[in-house]
């Protein structure tokens, strides 16, 4: 899917959510950002990568993101950020060519 601000290809991600394990938070973000429903995430991350998160002030801060593999069972066309993003399903090797972050490219290539 694309980011809301620059339109570059990314994966669903977000901040930790109080009361949820990190893989559960990943599923929540996958719902909000990509419409993934009734699906399962691995209990352990398949990798991690860092990127520069731009704040509303323009300041960039380094963020480490844990990446979970999700077995997608259902997709909704109507989800919270549906009108703010483009969603496209591709194989992992194609996804590696679409994203900018070198560490994320490596995670996709190792799947």
Rosetta silent file (secondary structure, phi, psi, omega in degrees, C-alpha in Angstrom):
SEQUENCE: XXXXXXXXXXXXXXXXXXXXXXXXXXXXXXXXXXXXXXXXXXXXXXXXXXXXXXXXXXXXXXXXXXXXXXXXXXXXXXXXXXXXXXXXXXXXXXXXXXXXXXXXXXXXXXX
SCORE:     score description
SCORE:     0.000 S_00000001
   1 L     0.000  167.129 -179.077    0.000    0.000    0.000 S_00000001
   2 E   -98.692  157.425  174.080    1.066    3.591   -0.299 S_00000001
   3 L   -73.503  158.404 -179.822    1.869    6.079    2.408 S_00000001
   4 L   -74.586  -32.191 -173.890   -0.662    8.845    2.952 S_00000001
   5 L   -89.734  -51.237 -174.754    1.810   11.684    2.534 S_00000001
   6 L   -99.282  -16.765 -178.126    4.317   10.792   -0.196 S_00000001
   7 L    77.829   10.579  177.987    2.517    7.948   -1.975 S_00000001
   8 L   -78.686  158.307 -177.602    5.566    5.667   -1.772 S_00000001
   9 E   -77.703  131.676 -177.977    5.046    1.918   -1.309 S_00000001
  10 L  -141.919 -179.126  169.794    5.160    0.753    2.313 S_00000001
  11 L  -112.408  158.756  175.956    3.772   -1.944    4.604 S_00000001
  12 L   -59.845  134.822  177.390    1.187   -1.302    7.333 S_00000001
  13 L  -157.811  160.438  179.994    2.898   -0.068   10.470 S_00000001
  14 L  -168.363 -172.536  179.682    2.169    1.989   13.529 S_00000001
  15 L   -85.114  161.726  175.427    3.034    2.662   17.114 S_00000001
  16 L   -56.620  149.057  179.675    2.552    0.128   19.925 S_00000001
  17 L  -117.393  121.770 -178.318   -1.042   -0.123   21.140 S_00000001
  18 L   -55.378  131.543  177.682   -1.639   -0.397   24.897 S_00000001
  19 L    90.710   -7.067  179.346   -3.149   -3.766   25.797 S_00000001
  20 L  -115.919  142.165  169.213   -2.111   -5.503   22.561 S_00000001
  21 L   -66.534  160.780 -175.346    0.899   -7.695   21.850 S_00000001
  22 H   -63.904  -33.409  177.217    3.008   -6.320   19.015 S_00000001
  23 H   -71.147  -30.332  175.489    1.721   -8.918   16.522 S_00000001
  24 H   -69.927  -38.514  176.065   -1.855   -8.008   17.511 S_00000001
  25 H   -64.314  -36.224  177.409   -1.060   -4.336   16.978 S_00000001
  26 H   -61.766  -40.611  177.592    0.305   -5.270   13.544 S_00000001
  27 H   -66.142  -37.537  177.385   -3.052   -6.834   12.681 S_00000001
  28 H   -62.402  -44.097  178.510   -4.869   -3.705   13.883 S_00000001
  29 H   -65.749  -38.796  178.601   -2.690   -1.547   11.622 S_00000001
  30 H   -62.401  -34.953  175.466   -3.220   -3.966    8.715 S_00000001
  31 H   -67.145  -53.253 -174.972   -6.980   -3.476    9.163 S_00000001
  32 H   -62.712  -39.382 -172.418   -6.839    0.311    9.407 S_00000001
  33 H   -96.646  -23.657 -175.005   -4.367    0.825    6.573 S_00000001
  34 H  -134.250   -1.671  177.046   -5.064   -2.076    4.177 S_00000001
  35 L    78.461   19.721  179.724   -8.441   -3.611    5.050 S_00000001
  36 E   -77.507  126.310 -179.010   -7.066   -6.942    6.306 S_00000001
  37 E  -130.713  156.763  173.867   -9.682   -8.767    8.416 S_00000001
  38 L    47.269   47.618 -175.944  -10.052  -12.098   10.208 S_00000001
  39 L  -125.172  171.487 -177.117   -6.384  -12.900    9.651 S_00000001
  40 E  -125.629  139.455  175.539   -3.455  -14.191   11.673 S_00000001
  41 E  -109.372  148.438  175.581    0.022  -12.790   12.293 S_00000001
  42 L   -59.386  151.401 -179.306    3.053  -14.807   13.307 S_00000001
  43 L   -75.069  -26.071  178.601    3.803  -14.612   17.028 S_00000001
  44 L  -115.012  146.005  178.444    7.414  -13.623   16.347 S_00000001
  45 L   -65.626  148.984  175.643    8.589  -10.973   13.867 S_00000001
  46 L   -88.513   -6.425  179.096   10.112  -12.160   10.587 S_00000001
  47 E   171.154 -177.444  177.708   12.461   -9.179   10.697 S_00000001
  48 E  -149.045  152.284  175.399   12.895   -5.543   11.598 S_00000001
  49 E  -146.459  160.659  178.813   13.927   -2.405    9.757 S_00000001
  50 E  -114.065  150.116  175.244   14.579    1.226   10.566 S_00000001
  51 E  -150.859  167.820  179.013   13.333    4.319    8.794 S_00000001
  52 E   -95.736  110.564  179.979   13.128    8.058    9.392 S_00000001
  53 E   -87.038  120.559 -179.898    9.624    9.005   10.606 S_00000001
  54 E   -87.030  124.904  177.948    8.802   12.585    9.702 S_00000001
  55 L   -82.299  166.463 -179.703    6.854   14.419   12.393 S_00000001
  56 L   -61.827  -22.057  178.548    4.262   17.118   11.651 S_00000001
  57 L   -80.253   -9.254 -176.482    6.933   19.679   12.602 S_00000001
  58 L    97.472  -15.584  178.224    9.183   18.335    9.829 S_00000001
  59 L   -66.612  136.746  176.931   11.607   16.774   12.324 S_00000001
  60 E  -105.467  134.838  177.676   12.646   13.222   11.387 S_00000001
  61 E  -124.641  142.606  178.790   13.210   10.595   14.067 S_00000001
  62 E   -73.617  135.833 -179.081   14.650    7.093   13.620 S_00000001
  63 E  -131.317  132.423  172.461   12.100    4.331   14.212 S_00000001
  64 E   -95.328  130.285 -178.383   12.651    0.573   14.373 S_00000001
  65 E  -115.664  126.346  173.488    9.723   -1.405   12.953 S_00000001
  66 E   -83.443  138.162 -178.245    9.065   -5.069   13.692 S_00000001
  67 E  -112.885  126.880  178.438    7.683   -6.940   10.685 S_00000001
  68 L  -113.098  143.838  173.763    5.192   -9.774   11.090 S_00000001
  69 L   -83.443  133.559 -178.147    4.041  -12.208    8.447 S_00000001
  70 E  -120.485  125.680  172.650    0.256  -12.159    8.102 S_00000001
  71 E   -85.385  105.257 -174.772   -1.832  -14.969    6.619 S_00000001
  72 L   -82.539  120.739  179.218   -4.560  -12.879    5.002 S_00000001
  73 L  -101.070  -28.496 -174.921   -7.957  -14.567    5.100 S_00000001
  74 E  -152.538  141.613  176.266  -10.225  -11.677    4.204 S_00000001
  75 E  -122.707  140.396  175.652   -9.976   -8.197    2.679 S_00000001
  76 L  -108.396  142.691  174.015  -12.476   -5.399    2.970 S_00000001
  77 L   -81.375  -18.967 -179.784  -12.936   -2.699    0.355 S_00000001
  78 L  -113.064  109.914  179.278  -14.189   -0.403    3.116 S_00000001
  79 L  -146.247  164.474 -170.501  -11.636    0.290    5.861 S_00000001
  80 L   -51.141  -38.667 -176.061  -10.581    3.398    7.816 S_00000001
  81 L  -110.193   22.006 -176.189   -7.861    4.628    5.420 S_00000001
  82 L   -57.434  -35.704 -176.803   -9.275    3.271    2.142 S_00000001
  83 L   -90.362    3.042 -178.792   -9.594    6.725    0.564 S_00000001
  84 L  -110.400   -8.827 -174.254   -6.114    7.800    1.663 S_00000001
  85 L  -138.975  159.687  168.971   -4.029    4.949    0.237 S_00000001
  86 L  -103.952  140.571  179.719   -3.622    2.689   -2.772 S_00000001
  87 L  -119.326  133.871  178.744   -3.504   -1.044   -2.080 S_00000001
  88 L  -144.721  130.788  178.996   -1.824   -3.539   -4.391 S_00000001
  89 L   -99.480  124.085 -179.474   -1.079   -7.229   -3.748 S_00000001
  90 L  -137.626  164.778  175.251    2.171   -8.511   -5.255 S_00000001
  91 L   -70.298  159.552 -174.945    4.603  -11.350   -4.635 S_00000001
  92 H   -57.598  -40.227 -178.693    7.412  -10.744   -2.149 S_00000001
  93 H   -66.120  -35.242  176.804   10.116  -10.321   -4.819 S_00000001
  94 H   -70.563  -38.858  178.078    8.043   -7.629   -6.565 S_00000001
  95 H   -61.565  -37.555  179.198    7.366   -5.916   -3.226 S_00000001
  96 H   -60.348  -33.212  179.138   11.116   -5.796   -2.588 S_00000001
  97 H   -78.484  -19.330 -175.523   11.517   -3.747   -5.766 S_00000001
  98 H   -88.341  -30.962 -176.535    8.707   -1.361   -4.800 S_00000001
  99 E   -86.419  157.803 -177.215    9.809   -0.288   -1.296 S_00000001
 100 L   -91.085  -30.897 -171.264   12.655    2.150   -0.585 S_00000001
 101 L   -76.553  123.328 -176.836   14.107    0.803    2.669 S_00000001
 102 H   -58.794  -41.846 -179.132   17.037   -1.577    2.113 S_00000001
 103 H   -66.385  -36.992  177.664   16.306   -3.624    5.253 S_00000001
 104 H   -68.845  -39.783  175.320   12.657   -4.054    4.229 S_00000001
 105 H   -55.131  -44.615 -178.577   13.751   -5.116    0.732 S_00000001
 106 H   -63.843  -40.399  177.693   15.902   -7.798    2.391 S_00000001
 107 H   -60.573  -46.986  178.622   12.986   -9.055    4.507 S_00000001
 108 H   -60.767  -41.674 -177.788   10.839   -9.446    1.401 S_00000001
 109 H   -68.294  -22.937 -178.995   13.624  -11.235   -0.478 S_00000001
 110 L   -91.788    2.153 -178.092   14.049  -13.714    2.387 S_00000001
 111 L   -88.531    0.000    0.000   10.349  -14.716    2.482 S_00000001
